[in-house]
Amino acid sequence: MMKFDLHPSGIEFFFSPRSIAVIGASANLTKLSGRPLDALLKNKYAGAIYPVNPRYTEVAGLACYPSIGDIPEPVDLAIVSVPIEGTLDALRACAAAGVKAAVVFTSGFAETGEAGRALQDRIADIARQSGLRVLGPNCLGLIYYPKTVMASFSDVMFVERKNTGKLAFITQSGAFGEKTFIQASQDGVGMSAFISVGNEADLQFTDFIAHLISNDETNLFGVYLEGAKDGVKFRRAAEAALVAGKPVLIKKVGRTAAGTRAAQSHTGSLAGNDRIYDAFFRQTGILRIDELRDLMYFAHVFQSGRMPKGRNAAILTDSGGPGVEMADRCEEFGLSVPELSEATRRAISAAIPSYGSARNPIDMTAAIMTDDALYTKCLRAIFAEDAVDIVFAPGIFMSYASPHLLDETLAIYRAFDKPLVMCPVWTDSSPESQAMVERVRKEGIPMIPEASDAARAMAALVRWTEKRKAFTAPAGRGPAVPVSAAQKAKKILQKQGALTEADSKKVLTAYGIPVTKEEPAASAAGAVAAARRIGYPVALKVLSPDIPHKTEAGGIRLNLRSDAAVRRAFAEILKSARAYAPRAAIDGVLVQEMLGPGVETIIGVTRDPVFGPAVMFGLGGILVEVIQDVSFRVAPLSRADAAEMIREVKGARLLSGVRGRTAADLKALSDVILKVSQLALDYADVIEELDINPLVVYPKGARVADALIVKK
């Protein structure tokens, strides 16, 4: 767990300003520069409002000032809505006047090219030198409902706010943000804050997450993300939100923008930009969403206030088909549908027709249309079942339902603390039906019509709950790496030019990572002597900083069992390597012990431009080469991170022992992963990539057979 340094640094003035100035204010309140005034007045903003425009003495009944420096009182927040050529002067005037924060609507900056980027850099300079905090440029601005701050020109300021709520939505796309706001309004999800960050010349989306973590009016974050600028800041904010119990849901676009790249190591070629984002989200408890409705439905299940204690779901239906579908969806998204206890099945069997099913999922049958009391009998039975953590049940609000059905349903719900999702929801247009729906909403029970949406939302809540519990538990750390190890590694890494396999393994050895017994040899005679000391059988590998891919160069010979075989292999390797790379510096060969059979794995490090060193784990052989069955985490890693990485790969069962094999030493494997993480972090400015392939894991211990470190 990382330490948090989340000082707000003036961001609070966006959310609780005592006064707001609108620079470039228009007397036409329908224009972009008039809309903030219109919204502030209509929403009865309690602070002082100051229009600024030398063309007017009064705007919307308010005194208008020629410049922000002419305002006689201090200004906390300025809204800058002027043409691009006046933007820098407006911000300089704000800084000179002691304004604390500014929202810049103006576009034409970095999004237009290098000239625009240069102008944007000057905005960043003004912010850095003066302490003025800037949101934007090229943004829709900010809305904060608890204080009626309307620092935006968006239409959403004038959309009727049907529900108060505690969702803060932060977006790098203004248009997508507006779409999300409207969707939330239609789905009954209330927002506390709407923040369009634009080009992030000064403040980034992570700054707003960090600030709102301590805000009582916000308990849930939604984010539209194209890309983060500062991975360290992002991690601090994400982990702080996890500890605070405030989920972060992100729609991350640009999955294939970075693609994959050719590199000297397997790790580099397997690590696409989006894979690292995906791993980072899992590591920090961020929930990745694909559709807007995923955010809305999660908001409903989270804001019900009931956290699932496990993954076991009970499914109550009035027909077999919906029950089967819900069971499929639960299993698909990671929930379990367990067998119910004998006592619970007996209680359900006594309530339903003989042709129903008391197994999970429970089929009450269409008999509920004439006897809705069986609904509450079944509901009570499954809520009381110890093996059940989550309940899915139909919401039946049709005209045939008795007046007391909902009363008893709500009484059962209140008697337990398990989450309930009503799905599907049967209703009609009658006033009685709509009144029942409204009562359920007020109770906070989520109503989600589609089985897939309901199961996905609840499964996401389960994952987040489990991650938070694991993250806030005492952290298990890897074995300590002494300072002397870093110093030994430093001497090797400072070597000029590329590292050989032997050099790379010396670095690993310094960090306590076990490697094969091996010796370099510059001649055939030296190779034979080394082989005798190590003990047959041995392997020979070409030793050259210019030949990272030894197999392609014909530079490896395995299972050599005699002096003659070593001499022959030495000559063959040098001949083949010189033909492959005539100009390569060849230092001879590396004579290496042959490892016995074990589970071959791969561990690597690649440098991500946002998050820095990222550690990869996978099973060796075809699982890496063809299927790309690997997992990633961003350094530093905890022991829990290492365990998750191992479990994530599809071939993980090979490590637990299959077909009579003894299970592999997972602690030894985790130790290597954690030491590699520490090495990558200690030398983040030196190591570009690291590749251990394979690390052979045994029932006791693990050994590195081959390794390569690529320096920046």
N, C-alpha and C positions, 0 to 999 in steps of 0.2 A: 504494500500500500504506500503510495507516495504522500509526502507531506504537502499540505495545501497552503498556498500563499495567494489569497484571493482578495486583496485589498481593492475596494471599489474604485479608488482613484478618480473621483468626480462623477462616476456614472450615475450616482444617486440623483443628480440634478435633472436627469431625463425623466425620472419617475415621481419626484416630489418637488418640482420647481415652484418657488414662491412667486415667480413672475416669468412671463414669456413674451419675447419680442418677435415680430414677423418682419424680417428685412426684405423689402421689395413688395410690401403689402399692396394689394390691388383694391380699389374701391368696388370693383365688380367681384362680388363674393362667389361667383361661379367659376372664376379663373383659378388656375393652380395656386397662385399667390394670394388669392382671396379665400380659398376654401378653409385653411386652418383657422382664420378669424371666425368664419361662419360656424364651424364646428365647435370651437371653444365657447362661443357665445350661446349656441343652442344647447350645449351640454352643461352650461352653467359652471364653467371652470372657475374655481374660487379665488385664484390669484390675480395679479395685475396683468393686463394685456396691453402691449405697446406696439401699434403698427409703426413701421419705419419706411418712409418714402418721401424724398424731397419734393415730390409733385403735389402732395396733399398736406393740409393742416388737420384734417379729420377724416377718418375712415370708419364706417359702421358705428358712428356715434362715439368713437374713441379718438382722443387726441393723437395726432400722427406727427412723428418727429423726423427731421431731415436726416439724421444719422443716429446710430446706436449710442454714440458718445454724447448726444444731446439729451438722452433720457435722464431725468434727475434722480431716479432711484436705481439700486442695483438690479441687474438682470441675471437670472439663473440660466435660462434656456433661450437660445436664439434659433429661429427657423429661417434659413437662408434660401430664398427663392428669387434669385437674380440671374441674369445671363452669365455665361461662363466667364466672360471677360471681366466681370465685376466680383466674381466669387472670392478670389484671393484677398482683394481689398476689404471685402465684407468680413472675412474671417480675421484679418489683421485688426480691423476696427473692434471686433468682438474681444479679441485678446487684450487690446489696449484698454478697453472699458471694463475689464475684469469679469466678462461673461464666463460662466462655468462650463457650459455645454452648448453644442450647436448641431442642428440637423441640416444637412445640405442636400436639397432636392436636385440641384443642377446636374445635368449629364454632360458628356463630351470629354470625359477624362480617360482613365486607363482603358476603358472599353473600346476606345476609338483607335488606339495604336500608340506608338512611342511618344509622339508629341503630347498626347493626352496624358500618358503615364508620367511624363516629366512634370506637367502641371499638378498632377495628383501627388507626386512626391513632395511638392512644395506645400500642399495641405498638410501632409504628414509632418513636415518640418515645423510648420506653425504650431501644430498640436504639441509636438515634442518640446519645443522651446518655451512655449507659454503655459502649458498645462491645460489649455482649452481642450476638452474632449469632443471629438467630432464623430458623428454618425453619418455615413455616406462617403463620398458623394454618390449621385446617381441612385437614389433610393426613394422609396415611398414614405419613409419616415417612421414614426413611432406613435402608437396609441397605448395609453395605460388607463384602463377604466376606473380603478379604485380612486384615482386622483383627477379623473376627467382630463388627462393630458391628451390633446389632439394635435400632435406635431406631425401632421401628414396632409397629403392632398388626395388620399385614396377615397373612393366611393364608400368603402366599408365604414367610414365615420358616420355615414348617414343611413346605414342599414339598421333596422330596428333590432335591438339586442334583446332577444327573447329570454335568454338565460344568463344569469350571472354564473361565473365559473372561474376555475383556477388553472386553465391551460394557457401557457405562454407560447406563442408561435413565433419563431425566428426564422427569417427566410433570406436567402441570397437571390431570390427572384421575386420581384414585386408582383408580377402577374400571377405567379403560382401562389403567392401569399394571399392575394385577394380571393382566389378560387378556394383556398383552404378555409378562409374566414367564412365565406358564404356557405360552404358545405357544413361547417361546424354549426352555424346558425340554424340551418335546415334540420340538422340531426340532433339539435338540443344540447350541443356541447358548448358551454360558455367559456369565453376567453377572458383572461385578465389582462393580457398584453399581446400586442401585435407589433413586431419589430422587423422592418425591412432594412438590412444592413448595407445593401448596395455594394460599392467597390471596396469597402473596409480600408480606407486610407489610414485611419487611426484605430478605431475600435473594431474588433472582430466579433463574430457571433458568439464565440466562447466567452468573451467578456460579459455579455448579457446573461448567459447561463450562470456564470460564476456569481454575478451580482444578485440574481433572482433566487438563488438557492436559499438565501436567508430571508426571502420575502414571504410573509405569511399569506399573501394573496395568490401565491403561485405554488402548485404542488405537482405540476406535470409540464414537460417541455415537448413541443413538436418542432422539428427543424427540417427545412428544405436546404440541402447542402450540395453544392457543386464541387467544392474543394476547400480544405482547411489550409491555413498558412503556417500555423504554429502548432506542431504536434504535442509539444510539452505542455503548452497552455491548455490545449484541448483535453489532454489526459487529466490534468489537475481538475478541470471543471467537471469532467465526466465522473471521476472518482468521488469528488465532493458531492455531486448530485446523488450518487449511489448510496453513500454513507447517510446523506440527509433523508433518504427515502423518497426521492423525487425522480421518477423515471424520465429518461430521455429517449424519444422516438425520432428516428432520422430517416427521411427519404433521401438517399444518396444517389445522385444521377451521375452519368459519365462512367458507367461500368467498364467500357472498353476503350476509353480515351487514351489511357497509357499503354494498354495492351501488354504484351510481354516483350522482352528484349533479349537479344543474344548477349551472352556473357561468358566469361571463362569458366564459371562454376555452374553446377546444376541449380543452385539456389537462385542465382540471379535470373536465370531463364524461366524459372517456375514462378517467380514473384511478380505478378502484375500489380499495378497500383491498387486495383479494386480488391484484390485478395488481402492486401495489408489492411485496408479500411475494414473489410469484413472481420478480420481477426481482431483488430483493435476494438470494434464494437462488441464482440463477444467477450473480450478480455475486461472491458470496463462496464459491462452491463447495459450498454446501449442496445435498444431494440431497433433493428432495421425494418422498415416498412416499404412495401411496393406500391400500395394504393392508399388514397386518402381515407377510404372507409376503414382501413386498418387502424389509423390513428383515432378515428371517431369511436369505433367499437371498443378499442382499448381504454379510451377515456371513460366510457360507460362502466366497464368492469372494474377499473381501478378506483374510480371515484365513488363506487358503491361502498368503499371503505372496508371490504372484506378480503383479506389475503388468504389464498389457499395454503393449507398446511402440507399438502402433498399433491401428487399427480393423479390420484384415483378419482374417476368420475362415475357418477350414477346417472343413467339416462332414463327418463320417464316419458313415455309417448302414448298416443292414443291409436297407434297403428304400427305394424311391424316394419314397414318400409322406412319411415323416418328414423326409427330406432337404429336400423342397420346402417343407414347413411351417417347418422351422428357417431355411431361407434367407429366407423371407418375413418371419419374425419378426426376424431379424438386420437386414434392410434397414429394417423398420418402426421399430426402435429406434435406428437410426443406425450400425450396424455395416456393414461391406462384406463381400461374398462374392466374392473375386477369382478370376480364372482362374489355374490353377496352371501352373508352367513345364512345358515339353515334357519335360524330364528327369523331373520328378516324376510326370507323367501316364504316362510309359513304365514307371516302376517300379511304379505302382499297377496298370496294365493287365496286367503280368506276373504279378501276384498274384491278381487277381480273375477270375471267369468272363467269357467274351466278351460275355455279355448284361448284365454290370454296367456301371457308368459310372465312368470315371476323372476325370471333370470334377468341379468343386466345385459342389454337394455330391457326395461320393463314395458310390456305392451298391455295397456289397460283396455284396449279395443274400443270400438265405437259405443260400447255400453255407457261410456261417460256422458253421452247425449241425453240419456234418460236417468242416470244415477250419478250426478257429479260428486256425490260424497266419496265415491271410491278414489277420486283424485286426491283428496286431502288425506285419506287413509294411507295411500301409497306414498305420498309426499312425506308424511310424518315418519313412515317406516324407513325410508332411505336417508332422511336427515339424521335419524338416530343411529344409523349403521356406522360402526367404528371404522370400517374399511373404506368409507366414502369421504373424500375431501371436497368434492365439487358436485353440484347438482345441476343438471340440465332438465328442464321440464317445460311443457307447453304452457303458454299464456292463453287461457280460454276465457274470452270476454264476449262470447256470443249471447244472443238473447235467451237461449235455453238455459244458461247458467243461473243457478239459484242466487238470490241476493246475499246469502250467507257464505257462498263459496270463497269469495275474495277475503272476507273477514277472517275465515279460518286459515286460509292460505297465508295471509300476512301474520297471523298469530303464530303459526308454525315457523315461519321465517324468523320472526323475532326471538323465538325460543332457542335458536341455535346461532352459531357464528360462522357457519359455512357459506361460501358464496353460492348464489343461485343465479342462473341465466335462464330467462324464459325464451324458449325457442322451439318450434315456431310460435308466432303470436296470432291466434285466431281472434278476429274482431269484426264488428260490422259498424255501420254508420249511425246506429241509434244513440241517443244521448246517454242512455244507461251504459252502453258499451264504452263510449268515449270517457265517461266518468270513471269507470274501472281502470282504464289505461292510465288516466291521469293520476289515480291513487298509487298505482304501481310505480310510476315515474317519481312521484314525491317520496316514496319509500326508498328510492335509490336502486331498485332491482333492474338490472339491464334487460332490455328486450331486444333480441337480435333475431330477425326472421330466418336467416340462412344458416344451416348447420355449419358450413365451412367457416363462415365469419365468426360464429360463436365459439367454435372449437379453437380457431386460430387466436382469437383475442384472449381466451382463458389460458391457452398454452403459453402465450407471450407473458402473461402475468405470472404464471408458474415459474418460467425461466428467470424472469427478473427477480422474483422473490427468492429463489434458490441462489442466484448469483449474489444478491445483497447479503444473504445470510452467510455465505462462504467468504465473501470479501471482508465483512466486518468481524469475522472470527479471528482469533489470534493467528497471525500470518506465519506459515511455515517457510522458513528460508533455506536456501541451499547451503552446502558446506562452505565455511569461510575460506576466502582466498587471501593468503598473507600478502603484505605489502612487498615482500621480497620477490614474490612470484611476478608481480607486475613489473618490477625492475628488471628481472631476468628476461621477460618477454620484450621489454622495451629495447634492450640491446640488440635483440635479433630483428625486431621490426624496423630498427633504424638502419639496417643493412641496405646499401645502395642496390637498386634494381629489384627485380622480382624475386620472390622467395621460392625455393625448391620445396619438394615434399619433406625433405629432412628438416629444413628450416621451420616449416609450418608445424611439424610435429614437436620440435623443441619448444615452440611457443605454447602448444597445448600441454606439454609435459610440465612447463613452468606453472601452469594453472591446475596441476594435479589431475589432468585428464590422462588416463592410461593408454599407452600406445604400444605397438608391436616392438619386440626387440629387433634392432636393426643397426647396420653399420654402413657407411659409405665406402666405396672401393674404386680406386682410379685405374686398376689393372686387373687382368684375369687372375693373376696370382693373389692379389689382395682380396679379390672376391672369394676365392677358394678358402683363404685363411679366415675370412669373416664368417663364411658358411660353417666352417668347422667349429668356430667358437659359439655360434648361435645354435647349431644343431640342425641336422637335416630332418625333414625337407625344408627348403627355403624358396623364396621368390626373389627375382632380380628385376629392378625397375630402372629405367634410364633416369639419370640425375641431371636435370638441366632446368635453369630458370626460364628458358625460352620454349620449353615443351610442356605446357600444363596438361595437355591431353595425351597421356602416355600410350593409351591403347591405340589411338589413331596412328601414332607414329611407329607402331610395332615395337614399343619399348618395354614390354612386360613379358616375363616368362615365369610360370608358376610350377610348383611341385617338383622342384629340382632335387634329386636324391643322391647325387654323387659329385665328386670333384670334376669329372669329365663333363657332366651335364652343365655344371656352372661355367666351366671354361667355354664350352660351345655357346651357351646362352649369352655370355658376355660379348663374344664376337658378333653374334647375330643382332643383338640389341644395338650395339654401336653402329653397325652397318645400316640397319634399318632406320635408325634415328637420323643419321647423316643424310640419308637419301630423302627423308621426310622434311628435314629442316637443315639445309646445307650450311647456313650461317649461324646456327645455334651454338651457344657455348655449352659443351657437354663435359661434365665433371666426373664422368664415369657412371657407376651404377649404385643403387641402394640395395644392399643385401638384407633381406627381411625374413623373419620367421613366418612360416605358414600357420595361420590360425585354424583351429579346429572348427567344426560346424557349429553354428549358432544362428540366431535371428539377425539378419543383416538389416541395418537401419541407416538412414541418412540424416545428418544434422547440419544445418547451414545458417549463415548470416548474410543478409543483404542490406544495403543502405537505402532506406526509403527517403525521398526528398522532403516529406512532411514529418514522418514519425522517427526518423533516424534508424538505428540498428533494429532489424526485425529478424527473429529466430525462426527457422523452419525445421520441422520434423516430418519424417516419412519412413515407410518401409522400403528397403532396397529392392533392386532388380526391376522387373517390369512394372511394379506398382508406381515407381517414380518415373521411369522412362516413358511409359505409354499412358497409363491411367492418371498420372500426376496426383496420386493419392497422398497429399501432404497437408499439414496444418501450419499456421503461422501465429506468432505472438510478438508484440513489440517489447523490446528490452526497456527496463528490467523486468524479469519474470519472478513470480513467486512459485513455491512448490505446487500450489494449486493450479497455477497456469500450466506448468509442465505436465501435470497429470491430465489436464483437459486436452492439451495438445496430443498426448499419446492416445487418449480415448477417441479423439475425433477422427483419426484416420480409419478408413474402412478395413484395413488389414490388421487392426489392433488385436484381433483374436489370436493371431499367430504368436503374440507375446504371452498370452495367457496359457498357452499349452494346448495344442490340439492333436488328435490322433495319437494319444499316449505320450506326447512330448512333455517334458518338464517345463513349467512356466519360467519365463525369462525374469531376470532381476530388474524389476521396474524401478527400484530405488537407485540402483547404479545408473540406469538409463536417465532418470530424472536428474541425478547429480551431474552428469555430463551436460545435459541441456542447460542447467542452471549455471555451470561454470562457463559454458560458451556464452551465455547471456552476459555474465559479468565481464568476460574478456572483451566482448563486442562493445560494451558500454565504456569500459576503461580506455579503449582505443578507438572510440567512435570517429575521431578525426584522422585515423591512420588506416583502419581496416575498411576496405570497400566491400569485400565479400569473403566468406569463409565457407569451406565445403569439407565436411567429414563424410566420406563415402567409400566403404561402409564403416560404420561402428557396429561391430559384432557383439551382440548381447547374449550372455550365457545365463544358465540358472544361478550362477554366482559371479557377478562382475561383468565388465564390458571392456573391449579393446578397440582402439582405432586402427584400422588396417591401412587407410589411405586418407590424406588430408591435403588441402591447398588453401592458403591464405593469399588473397589478392589485395595489395595495398592501393590506396588512392593514387 
